[in-house]
Amino acid sequence: MSEEKNVKAEEKKAEGKKSFLDENKLEIITVILLGITALLTAWASYVGSIHGGNQATNYATSNNLSSDGNSLYNAAVQSMTQDMDVWNTIMDYEINILYADETNDSKTLEAYVWKLQWFCQDNLTDEMAAIIGYDQEAFNDGVNDEEDILAWLYDESGMAINSPFANEEFVQSYFDEANTKLDEAQLVLEQGQQDNANGDKFSLVTVLYSVALFMLGIVGVFKNQTNKKIVLAVSVVCLIIAVIFMVTIPLPTSGGIFG
């Protein structure tokens, strides 16, 4: 009798040990993990599609900004070329004025001062006038214009004679607006590239979730409990890796529920 009791006690202990993760619990755990993995798969696909949409939008915006920037750059080149022609004409008038002053040729001096006044009034931009020190109001007020212009030409600063296009800041000012547009286009392009990279990462996460779903789906196929546990463990490891990888990927800055 005592031996039978010992056998029964050992069988109960064995049943207790087996019941910790029996077939029913395995099925419940598998079903719960299947649901969680399916939701995570849908989430990863959704976020990845938003990254893809943002990538396309940013690429299109970058192309438009680049086109605008290139147009502004070409316009700046044309504007600078025109101003160079204006400067060459001004220099021609200045040389004639200085020569007439040196030779005491008052008629020629008066004629070229008049030409300089009217030419600058019609063609000289405010920016170039500031660089060369040409005062439109003072030099065209009809009061001692010749003396004012000669004083400007003989000024020790050399502003009237030195080419404004030797000034790098002045030359760069023609292209400031174009460069701003092109820089903005580059930033948007880089954001699009980042969205592309993040979208690819979420695609990889979706693949990992799909593998986990597959492994969870075949758990019930195996009859042996040990095999079921091994497959379930592998699927859990795959699921954990996918979750850890997913949380390290930046979410979209816009689009969908992200604004």
C-alpha positions in Angstrom: 0.0 0.0 0.0 2.8 2.4 0.9 4.5 1.7 -2.5 1.2 2.5 -4.3 0.9 5.8 -2.4 4.4 6.8 -3.3 3.8 6.1 -7.0 0.6 8.1 -6.9 2.4 11.0 -5.2 5.1 11.0 -7.8 2.6 10.9 -10.6 0.8 13.9 -9.0 4.1 15.8 -8.7 4.8 15.0 -12.4 1.4 16.2 -13.4 1.9 19.3 -11.4 5.2 20.0 -13.2 3.6 19.4 -16.6 0.6 21.6 -15.9 2.8 24.7 -15.6 2.7 25.2 -19.4 0.3 22.7 -20.7 -1.3 22.6 -24.1 -4.2 24.9 -23.2 -1.9 27.6 -21.9 0.3 27.3 -25.0 -2.7 27.8 -27.2 -3.8 30.9 -25.2 -0.3 32.4 -25.2 0.0 31.7 -28.9 -3.4 33.3 -29.7 -2.5 36.4 -27.6 0.9 36.8 -29.3 -0.7 36.3 -32.7 -3.1 39.2 -32.0 -0.3 41.5 -30.7 2.0 40.7 -33.6 -0.8 41.3 -36.1 -1.5 44.8 -34.5 2.2 45.6 -34.5 2.5 44.5 -38.2 -0.3 46.8 -39.1 1.2 49.7 -37.2 4.6 49.2 -38.8 3.0 49.1 -42.3 1.0 52.2 -41.6 4.0 54.2 -40.3 6.2 53.0 -43.2 3.6 54.1 -45.7 3.5 57.6 -44.1 7.3 57.8 -44.4 7.0 56.8 -48.0 4.4 59.5 -48.7 6.5 62.1 -46.9 9.5 61.0 -49.0 7.6 61.6 -52.3 6.3 64.9 -51.0 9.7 66.1 -49.9 11.3 65.0 -53.2 8.7 66.9 -55.2 9.1 70.0 -53.0 12.8 69.8 -53.2 12.6 69.7 -57.0 10.4 72.7 -57.1 12.6 74.7 -54.8 15.7 73.7 -56.8 13.9 74.9 -60.0 13.1 78.2 -58.3 16.6 78.5 -57.0 18.1 77.9 -60.4 15.8 80.4 -62.0 16.8 83.0 -59.4 20.5 82.2 -60.0 20.1 82.7 -63.7 18.3 86.0 -63.1 21.1 87.0 -60.7 23.7 86.3 -63.4 21.8 88.4 -65.9 21.4 91.2 -63.4 25.1 91.2 -62.5 26.0 91.2 -66.2 23.8 94.2 -66.8 25.3 96.0 -63.8 28.8 95.2 -65.1 27.9 96.9 -68.4 26.6 99.9 -66.4 29.8 100.1 -64.5 31.9 100.0 -67.6 29.9 102.9 -69.0 30.3 104.8 -65.8 34.0 104.2 -65.8 34.2 105.6 -69.4 32.3 108.7 -68.3 34.6 109.1 -65.2 37.7 108.9 -67.3 36.5 111.5 -69.7 35.5 113.8 -66.8 38.9 113.4 -65.1 40.7 114.1 -68.4 38.6 117.1 -69.2 39.3 118.5 -65.7 43.0 117.9 -66.1 43.0 119.7 -69.5 40.7 122.5 -68.3 38.2 121.6 -71.0 35.1 123.0 -69.3 32.7 122.2 -72.2 33.7 118.5 -72.4 33.6 118.3 -68.6 30.1 119.7 -68.5 29.0 117.4 -71.3 30.3 114.2 -69.6 29.0 115.3 -66.1 25.6 115.7 -67.7 25.9 112.2 -69.4 27.0 110.6 -66.1 24.1 112.2 -64.2 21.4 111.0 -66.6 22.9 107.6 -67.1 23.2 106.9 -63.4 19.7 108.2 -62.8 18.3 105.7 -65.3 20.6 102.7 -64.8 22.4 102.8 -61.5 20.9 100.6 -58.8 20.7 101.7 -55.2 23.0 98.8 -54.1 25.7 99.7 -56.6 25.3 103.5 -55.9 25.9 102.7 -52.2 29.1 100.7 -53.0 30.6 103.3 -55.2 29.4 106.2 -53.1 27.3 107.9 -55.8 24.7 110.2 -54.2 21.8 110.4 -56.6 20.2 113.4 -54.8 23.3 115.5 -54.1 24.7 114.9 -57.6 21.4 115.8 -59.3 20.1 118.7 -57.3 21.4 121.4 -59.7 23.6 122.9 -57.0 27.4 122.6 -57.7 26.9 119.3 -59.4 30.2 119.4 -61.2 32.1 120.2 -58.0 30.3 117.5 -56.1 31.0 114.9 -58.8 34.7 115.9 -59.1 35.0 115.8 -55.3 33.6 112.3 -55.4 36.0 111.2 -58.2 39.1 112.6 -56.3 38.0 111.2 -53.0 40.9 109.3 -51.3 38.6 106.3 -50.5 38.7 105.5 -54.2 35.0 104.3 -54.1 34.2 106.1 -57.4 37.1 104.5 -59.2 37.4 101.0 -57.7 35.2 98.4 -59.3 32.4 97.3 -57.0 32.7 93.8 -58.4 36.0 93.5 -56.6 33.9 93.4 -53.5 33.0 89.7 -52.8 30.1 90.6 -50.5 28.6 92.8 -53.2 28.9 90.1 -55.8 27.5 87.5 -53.4 24.5 89.7 -52.7 23.3 89.0 -56.2 23.0 85.3 -55.4 21.7 85.5 -51.8 18.1 84.8 -52.7 19.0 82.0 -55.1 21.3 80.4 -52.5 18.6 80.6 -49.8 16.2 78.7 -52.1 18.9 76.1 -53.0 19.8 75.6 -49.4 16.2 75.1 -48.5 15.8 72.6 -51.4 18.8 70.7 -50.0 17.4 70.5 -46.5 14.0 69.3 -47.9 15.9 66.7 -50.0 17.8 65.4 -47.0 14.6 65.1 -45.1 13.1 63.1 -48.0 16.2 60.9 -47.9 15.7 60.4 -44.2 12.1 59.5 -44.7 13.2 57.0 -47.4 15.6 55.4 -45.0 13.1 55.2 -42.2 10.5 53.8 -44.5 12.9 51.0 -45.5 13.6 50.3 -41.8 9.9 50.0 -41.1 9.6 47.6 -44.1 12.3 45.4 -42.5 10.3 45.6 -39.2 7.2 44.4 -41.1 9.2 41.5 -42.4 10.4 40.5 -38.9 6.8 40.7 -37.7 5.7 38.5 -40.6 8.3 35.9 -39.6 7.0 36.0 -36.0 3.4 35.6 -37.3 4.5 32.6 -39.4 6.2 30.9 -36.5 3.2 31.6 -34.2 0.9 30.2 -36.9 2.7 26.9 -37.1 2.9 26.3 -33.4 -0.3 24.3 -33.4 0.9 22.0 -36.2 3.4 20.3 -33.9 2.1 17.5 -31.7 5.1 17.3 -29.4 5.0 19.9 -26.6 8.7 20.4 -26.7 8.6 21.3 -30.4 5.8 23.7 -29.7 7.7 25.4 -27.0 10.8 25.8 -29.2 8.9 27.3 -32.1 7.0 29.6 -29.7 10.2 30.7 -28.1 11.8 31.5 -31.5 8.7 33.5 -32.5 8.9 35.4 -29.2 12.6 36.2 -29.7 11.8 37.4 -33.3 8.9 39.5 -32.0 11.1 41.1 -29.3 13.9 41.9 -31.8 11.3 43.6 -34.1 9.8 45.7 -31.3 13.2 46.9 -30.1 14.3 47.7 -33.6 11.0 49.5 -34.3 11.2 51.8 -31.2 14.6 53.0 -32.4 13.2 54.3 -35.7 12.0 58.0 -35.7 8.3 58.5 -36.3 7.2 60.7 -39.2 7.2 64.5 -38.5 3.9 64.9 -40.5 1.2 62.9 -42.3 -1.6 60.7 -41.1 -2.2 60.9 -37.4 1.1 62.8 -37.0 -0.4 66.0 -38.4 
